[in-house]
């Protein structure tokens, strides 16, 4: 964008003054030309020369040849009215006293003739930039410190152009202006009839920006660096986040919706923060999950994160061009892992003791002791009235492969059973499938030992009837062995006195020789796999 080559024209004069050594005084040392140019104001039409010699330079003549002319072309003009000039800050510089009014703009070939006090001469060639001079005035950026509510910057200024051919300075009307923005995209605008321009851009970086304006003309031109730039720096405002909840409960695989309101501090008050990015992050040593929702016009945001396990989500407003990071806010998310039962069974033994067992699967993690419990429950109809009969703790095993559990308790002769895991905020509640367990009840009625009292050595007979409960009624249970037990008076032990087999009507009897006082009873002690044990009435008999 910049006409940098034009700047070098006058820089070459300065460079010659700084870098060229002054020759030591001795005979026949010719003057040295360091540079020729148009200085900082080419619109003035003056010629600057930098040179030195071992004695004072007494004569300078510049011969100018038209731009692009042949080597043998005649000169356009020559000037010799040079006067010493200290305005450059360098020694050994001269400038013409009257402006050149040439017909054409462009780069002129120049031959400089130099003569010093002891008569030594030099002819050296250079170039002279004869061009328009663009001058920038009133460059301004409003605001220079944009903020969240004022993100657009208006750049204004004016250009005039001085023409060395006439010496006139006029507004640069209808000219292109290049705006260079150091931390943004460059843009182009056009001046009005008064030479002024206006351009608006949106700040997109918090770093300090330098805005430069450069006039772009079709003719050869030069723009000085005076008033060439203005600095723009964004103001970053404080932000904050207010969360809707400090804790959330979700099931494994379900997204946690972390929501809240973001605000920005402006003009002494907190206001809704619109269009800002909120960062929500959960992480551990194995990885992380993130969501970056954008706030609405009311500052509201909702991010969704699917966490592999319970943990803390950190929430904050991300820094931006006009925003600072907000302080971290946290949400504790409890992810309830899926749980389920495998291989659940329930079996009733002949004594009406029910044993329930199975495996509890809780995924990758084993519940803590206070949670790691399985309730064994009973219901008469398998649908309602569930009652916990026993609580057991699963064994320590891989929870992903099911931790085994087992429990035994007294139970009705028939019923429905299930396993129940209450769960917690980290583990989902679960139930096993329902199983049915039953055995047929039996009973011995009319049990009686006779006669009583009985004389020692005589026969005592125990009689009774065995029944089982089937199809909703008590029926004779034939063909079963009933064991006879006797407990002598003063003893706590029962003695097996033999078996009796039930008849078709379920009755049975068996006689024994009376030897001592004691108690008699009949029991069904060894039923088949579908029946329960039972016992008859205990009958005490005196032996006299």
C-alpha positions in Angstrom: 0.0 0.0 0.0 2.7 2.5 1.0 4.9 4.3 -1.6 8.0 3.2 0.3 10.3 3.8 -2.8 9.4 7.4 -2.6 10.5 7.7 1.0 13.9 6.3 0.1 14.4 9.3 -2.2 15.0 11.7 0.6 16.4 9.1 2.9 19.3 8.6 0.5 20.3 12.2 1.2 20.4 11.6 4.9 22.1 8.3 4.5 24.9 10.0 2.6 25.4 12.5 5.3 25.6 9.9 8.0 27.7 7.2 6.3 30.0 9.1 3.8 33.4 9.9 5.3 34.8 13.4 4.8 38.0 13.1 2.8 41.2 14.2 4.5 42.6 17.5 3.1 45.2 17.0 0.4 45.8 18.1 -3.1 43.5 17.2 -6.0 40.8 15.5 -3.9 37.5 15.8 -5.9 34.2 16.5 -4.1 32.0 13.5 -3.3 28.2 13.4 -4.0 26.3 11.4 -1.4 22.8 11.9 -2.7 20.2 14.0 -4.4 16.5 14.1 -3.7 13.3 16.1 -3.1 13.4 16.1 0.7 10.5 15.5 3.0 8.2 17.8 1.0 8.5 16.9 -2.7 5.4 19.1 -3.4 7.6 22.2 -2.8 9.6 21.4 -5.9 13.0 22.0 -4.3 16.2 20.0 -4.9 18.3 18.8 -2.0 22.0 17.8 -2.4 24.3 16.1 0.0 28.1 16.3 -0.7 31.5 17.0 0.8 35.0 17.7 -0.2 38.4 18.5 1.4 37.7 22.2 1.0 34.5 24.1 0.9 32.2 23.4 -2.0 31.8 26.6 -3.9 29.5 25.6 -6.8 26.6 23.2 -7.3 24.7 22.8 -10.6 22.0 20.2 -11.2 21.1 19.1 -14.8 17.7 17.4 -15.0 16.7 15.1 -17.8 13.1 14.1 -18.6 11.8 10.8 -17.1 12.5 7.9 -19.4 14.6 10.0 -21.8 17.6 8.6 -23.8 21.1 9.0 -22.5 21.9 11.6 -25.2 18.6 13.6 -24.7 19.0 17.3 -24.0 18.4 18.4 -20.4 15.1 19.8 -19.4 16.5 22.4 -17.1 19.4 23.2 -14.9 19.5 24.9 -11.5 22.4 26.3 -9.6 20.8 28.5 -6.9 21.8 26.2 -4.0 22.1 27.4 -0.5 23.4 25.6 2.6 20.5 24.0 4.5 20.7 22.8 8.2 17.0 22.0 8.5 17.7 18.3 7.8 19.8 18.0 10.9 22.8 16.9 8.8 25.9 18.8 7.7 27.0 19.2 4.1 23.5 19.6 2.7 22.2 22.3 0.2 18.8 23.0 -1.3 17.6 25.2 -4.1 16.0 28.5 -3.2 13.3 28.6 -5.9 10.9 25.7 -6.7 11.1 23.9 -10.0 8.0 24.2 -12.1 8.4 21.3 -14.5 5.9 20.1 -17.0 5.8 16.4 -16.1 5.8 14.4 -12.9 8.1 11.4 -12.6 11.7 10.3 -11.8 14.2 12.6 -13.5 17.8 11.7 -14.2 20.1 14.2 -12.5 23.7 15.1 -13.1 25.3 17.1 -10.3 28.4 19.2 -11.0 30.4 20.0 -7.9 33.4 22.4 -7.5 35.3 23.0 -4.3 37.5 25.9 -3.1 40.7 24.6 -4.5 39.2 24.0 -7.9 38.6 20.2 -7.8 35.4 19.1 -9.6 33.1 16.2 -9.8 30.2 15.2 -12.0 28.0 12.5 -10.4 24.6 11.1 -11.5 21.5 10.4 -9.4 17.7 10.6 -9.6 15.2 13.2 -8.6 11.6 12.4 -7.6 9.2 15.1 -8.9 5.9 14.0 -7.5 2.7 15.0 -5.8 2.9 15.4 -2.0 0.0 13.8 0.0 -0.6 15.3 3.4 -2.8 13.6 6.0 -4.6 15.7 8.6 -6.9 15.0 11.6 -6.5 11.2 11.6 -8.8 9.9 14.4 -10.4 6.7 15.6 -13.6 6.9 17.6 -13.7 5.4 20.1 -10.0 4.8 20.6 -10.9 2.4 23.5 -13.9 0.4 22.2 -15.7 -1.9 24.6 -18.4 -4.6 24.7 -21.2 -2.1 23.9 -19.2 -0.1 21.4 -17.3 -2.6 19.2 -17.2 -0.6 16.0 -14.5 2.0 15.5 -14.9 4.9 13.1 -11.7 6.1 11.4 -11.8 9.7 10.0 -9.3 12.0 8.5 -8.5 14.3 5.5 -6.0 14.5 2.7 -4.7 17.4 0.8 -2.4 17.2 -2.3 0.4 19.6 -3.1 1.4 19.7 -6.8 5.0 20.9 -7.4 4.1 21.9 -11.0 1.9 24.7 -9.6 2.7 24.9 -6.0 -1.1 24.6 -5.2 -2.4 22.6 -2.3 -6.0 21.2 -2.8 -8.3 18.6 -1.1 -7.7 15.1 -2.4 -11.2 14.6 -3.7 -12.5 11.2 -4.8 -9.2 9.5 -4.0 -8.8 6.0 -2.7 -7.5 5.6 0.9 -5.9 2.4 2.2 -6.4 1.8 5.9 -3.9 -0.6 7.4 -5.0 -2.2 10.7 -2.2 -4.0 12.4 -4.3 -6.6 14.2 -7.2 -6.8 11.7 -8.2 -6.8 8.1 -7.1 -3.9 6.0 -9.8 -1.9 4.2 -10.2 0.7 1.5 -12.4 3.9 1.4 -12.7 6.9 -0.8 -12.4 10.6 0.1 -15.2 13.1 -0.5 -15.1 16.3 -2.4 -13.5 17.9 0.6 -10.8 15.3 0.7 -12.1 13.8 3.9 -12.9 10.1 4.5 -14.7 7.9 6.9 -14.5 4.1 7.5 -15.9 1.8 10.1 -14.5 -1.5 11.2 -15.3 -3.9 14.0 -12.5 -4.6 16.5 -11.7 -8.4 16.7 -8.6 -8.5 18.8 -7.9 -7.3 22.4 -4.3 -6.3 21.5 -3.4 -2.8 20.7 -3.9 -1.9 17.0 -2.2 0.8 14.9 -4.4 2.2 12.2 -2.5 3.8 9.3 -4.1 5.8 6.4 -2.4 6.0 3.0 -3.6 8.0 0.0 -3.5 6.1 -3.3 -3.1 8.3 -6.4 -2.7 7.4 -10.0 0.2 10.0 -10.5 3.6 9.7 -8.8 3.1 10.7 -5.2 4.7 10.8 -1.8 3.1 10.8 1.6 5.1 11.9 4.7 4.9 10.0 7.9 3.5 12.9 9.8 0.2 12.1 11.6 0.3 8.7 9.8 -1.3 6.5 12.5 -3.6 6.3 15.5 -3.6 3.6 18.2 -6.8 1.7 19.1 -7.0 -0.6 22.2 -10.1 -2.6 23.3 -11.3 -2.5 26.9 -11.9 -5.9 28.4 -14.8 -5.9 30.9 -15.3 -8.2 33.9 -17.7 -11.1 33.5 -19.4 -13.6 35.8 -21.5 -16.7 35.6 -24.5 -17.6 37.8 -25.4 -21.3 37.5 -29.0 -22.6 37.7 -27.9 -25.6 39.9 -24.9 -26.6 41.9 -25.7 -30.3 41.5 -27.3 -32.4 38.8 -28.4 -36.0 38.6 -28.3 -38.0 35.3 -28.3 -41.6 34.2 -25.3 -43.1 32.4 -25.4 -42.1 28.8 -27.7 -39.2 29.4 -26.4 -35.7 28.8 -26.1 -33.4 31.8 -27.6 -30.0 30.9 -25.4 -27.4 32.6 -27.2 -24.0 32.4 -27.1 -20.5 33.8 -26.7 -16.8 33.1 -23.6 -14.9 32.0 -23.3 -11.2 32.7 -20.8 -8.4 31.9 -20.0 -5.4 34.1 -20.6 -2.2 32.3 -21.1 1.4 33.5 -21.1 0.3 37.1 -23.7 -2.4 36.7 -24.0 -6.1 35.7 -25.8 -6.6 32.4 -26.8 -9.7 30.4 -23.9 -10.9 28.3 -25.1 -11.8 24.8 -23.1 -13.7 22.1 -20.3 -14.9 24.4 -18.9 -18.4 24.5 -19.2 -20.2 27.8 -16.7 -23.1 28.4 -17.9 -26.1 30.4 -15.3 -28.8 31.1 -15.1 -32.1 33.0 -11.8 -34.0 32.9 -9.7 -36.6 34.7 -6.4 -38.3 34.0 -7.9 -40.3 31.2 -9.5 -37.6 29.2 -12.3 -35.1 29.3 -15.7 -33.8 28.0 -16.4 -30.3 27.0 -19.3 -28.1 25.8 -19.1 -24.5 24.6 -22.6 -23.0 24.4 -23.1 -19.4 23.2 -25.2 -17.1 25.3 -28.5 -15.7 24.0 -29.6 -12.0 24.1 -30.7 -12.5 27.7 -27.3 -14.0 28.7 -28.8 -17.5 29.1 -26.8 -20.6 28.1 -27.2 -24.3 28.2 -24.5 -26.8 27.5 -24.8 -30.6 27.3 -22.1 -33.0 28.5 -22.3 -36.8 28.6 -20.0 -37.8 31.4 -18.6 -41.3 31.8 -18.8 -41.0 35.6 -19.7 -38.6 38.4 -17.5 -35.5 38.6 -17.3 -31.8 38.7 -17.9 -29.6 35.7 -16.0 -26.2 35.6 -17.8 -23.3 34.0 -16.6 -19.9 32.9 -17.0 -17.2 30.3 -14.1 -17.4 27.8 -12.0 -14.3 27.3 -12.5 -12.4 24.1 -11.8 -9.1 22.5 -13.9 -7.2 25.0 -14.3 -9.8 27.8 -12.2 -11.1 30.6 -12.3 -14.7 31.9 -15.0 -15.1 34.5 -14.2 -16.8 37.8 -14.7 -20.6 37.6 -18.1 -21.9 38.8 -18.6 -25.6 39.4 -21.5 -28.1 39.0 -21.3 -31.5 40.7 -22.8 -34.0 38.2 -23.8 -37.4 39.6 -23.9 -40.0 36.9 -25.9 -43.0 38.0 -24.3 -46.1 36.4 -26.6 -48.7 35.0 -27.0 -51.8 37.2 -28.7 -55.1 36.7 -29.1 -58.6 38.1 -28.1 -61.9 36.5 -28.9 -65.5 37.2 -31.3 -64.8 40.0 -32.9 -67.9 41.5 -35.0 -68.7 44.6 -35.5 -72.2 46.0 -37.5 -73.4 49.0 -36.2 -76.4 51.0 -38.2 -79.0 52.9 -38.0 -76.9 56.1 -39.5 -73.9 54.3 -36.2 -72.1 54.2 -35.8 -70.1 51.0 -32.4 -69.5 49.5 -32.1 -66.6 46.9 -28.9 -66.0 45.0 -27.6 -64.3 41.8 -25.2 -61.6 40.6 -25.3 -57.8 40.8 -23.7 -56.0 37.9 -22.7 -52.3 38.6 -20.5 -51.6 35.6 -16.9 -50.6 36.0 -17.2 -49.4 39.6 -18.1 -51.2 42.8 -20.5 -49.3 45.0 -19.2 -48.3 48.5 -20.1 -50.5 51.4 -23.0 -48.4 52.6 -24.6 -48.7 49.1 -23.5 -52.2 48.2 -26.5 -54.0 49.5 -29.1 -56.3 47.9 -32.6 -56.7 49.3 -34.3 -60.1 48.9 -38.0 -59.4 48.7 -41.3 -61.4 48.9 -44.7 -60.9 47.4 -47.7 -63.2 47.7 -48.9 -62.4 44.1 -45.7 -61.2 42.5 -47.2 -57.8 41.9 -48.0 -56.0 45.1 -47.1 -56.0 48.7 -43.4 -56.5 48.3 -41.6 -57.0 51.6 -37.9 -57.1 52.2 -37.1 -60.5 53.9 -33.4 -60.2 54.1 -30.6 -57.8 53.1 -27.2 -59.2 51.9 -23.9 -57.8 50.7 -22.5 -59.0 47.4 -19.1 -60.6 47.4 -16.1 -58.7 46.2 -15.8 -59.5 42.5 -15.4 -57.7 39.2 -18.6 -55.5 39.2 -18.6 -55.6 35.4 -18.9 -59.4 35.6 -21.5 -59.4 38.4 -20.7 -59.6 42.1 -22.3 -62.8 43.6 -24.8 -62.6 46.5 -26.8 -65.2 48.5 -29.3 -65.2 51.4 -31.5 -67.7 53.2 -34.6 -67.0 55.3 -37.8 -68.6 56.5 -40.6 -68.2 53.9 -44.2 -69.2 53.2 -44.8 -72.4 51.4 -45.4 -70.5 48.2 -44.6 -67.0 46.9 -42.8 -64.7 44.5 -39.3 -63.4 45.0 -37.0 -60.7 43.5 -33.8 -59.0 44.3 -33.7 -55.2 44.7 -30.7 -52.8 44.6 -31.7 -49.4 45.9 -28.8 -47.6 44.2 -27.6 -44.1 44.9 -26.7 -40.9 43.1 -23.9 -42.8 41.4 -25.7 -46.1 40.7 -29.2 -46.7 39.2 -31.8 -48.6 41.1 -32.6 -52.1 39.7 -34.7 -55.2 40.2 -34.2 -58.7 39.2 -36.8 -60.6 37.3 -39.5 -62.2 39.6 -39.3 -66.0 40.3 -41.8 -68.3 41.9 -40.9 -70.8 44.7 -43.3 -73.3 46.2 -43.6 -76.6 48.1 -46.7 -78.5 49.1 -47.5 -78.2 52.8 -48.1 -81.4 54.8 -49.6 -82.1 58.2 -50.1 -84.9 60.6 -53.5 -84.8 62.4 -55.1 -87.0 65.1 -51.7 -87.9 66.5 -52.1 -90.0 69.6 -50.2 -92.5 71.7 -52.3 -95.0 73.5 -53.1 -96.5 76.0 -52.0 -94.0 78.7 -51.0 -94.7 81.2 -49.6 -98.0 80.1 -48.0 -100.8 82.0 -44.3 -101.4 81.5 -43.7 -104.2 78.9 -47.1 -103.7 77.3 -47.6 -102.3 73.8 -48.1 -98.7 73.2 -49.5 -97.6 69.8 -49.1 -94.3 68.1 -51.7 -93.4 65.4 -52.3 -90.5 63.1 -53.1 -89.3 59.6 -50.8 -87.6 57.1 -52.3 -85.1 54.7 -51.0 -82.7 52.1 -52.5 -79.4 50.8 -53.2 -79.7 47.1 -55.7 -78.1 44.8 -56.8 -75.8 47.7 -57.8 -78.6 50.1 -56.2 -81.0 52.5 -56.1 -84.5 51.1 -54.8 -87.9 52.3 -51.2 -88.4 51.5 -50.7 -92.1 51.0 -47.6 -94.3 50.7 -45.3 -92.0 52.7 -43.0 -93.1 55.5 -43.7 -91.4 58.8 -40.9 -91.6 61.3 -41.7 -92.3 65.0 -39.7 -90.4 67.6 -39.5 -90.9 71.3 -38.0 -88.6 74.0 -37.5 -90.2 77.4 -38.7 -88.2 80.4 -35.8 -85.9 81.6 -34.0 -86.1 78.3 -33.6 -83.5 75.6 -32.8 -86.0 72.8 -35.2 -87.6 70.5 -34.7 -91.2 69.4 -35.7 -92.8 66.1 -38.1 -95.6 66.9 -38.8 -96.6 63.3 -41.1 -95.8 60.4 -44.8 -96.3 59.6 -46.2 -96.1 56.1 -49.4 -94.2 55.4 -52.4 -96.0 54.1 -54.7 -94.9 51.2 -56.6 -92.7 53.5 -53.3 -91.3 54.9 -53.6 -93.0 58.3 -50.7 -94.8 59.9 -50.0 -96.6 63.2 -47.2 -98.4 64.8 -46.8 -100.2 68.1 -43.9 -100.2 70.6 -43.1 -102.0 73.9 -43.5 -99.5 76.7 -40.4 -99.2 78.8 -40.3 -95.8 80.4 -42.1 -92.5 80.6 -41.7 -90.2 77.7 -43.1 -88.2 74.8 -44.1 -89.7 71.4 -44.4 -87.9 68.1 -44.7 -88.7 64.4 -42.9 -86.6 61.7 -42.7 -86.6 58.0 -38.9 -86.0 58.0 -37.9 -87.0 54.5 -40.5 -85.7 52.0 -39.8 -85.6 48.3 -38.5 -82.5 46.5 -42.0 -80.9 46.2 -43.3 -81.3 49.8 -42.5 -79.8 53.2 -41.7 -81.6 56.4 -44.4 -81.8 59.1 -44.9 -83.3 62.6 -47.9 -84.5 64.6 -48.9 -83.8 68.1 -46.4 -84.6 70.8 -48.1 -87.0 73.3 -46.6 -87.8 76.8 -47.3 -91.3 78.1 -46.8 -92.6 81.7 -45.4 -96.1 82.0 -46.4 -97.7 85.2 
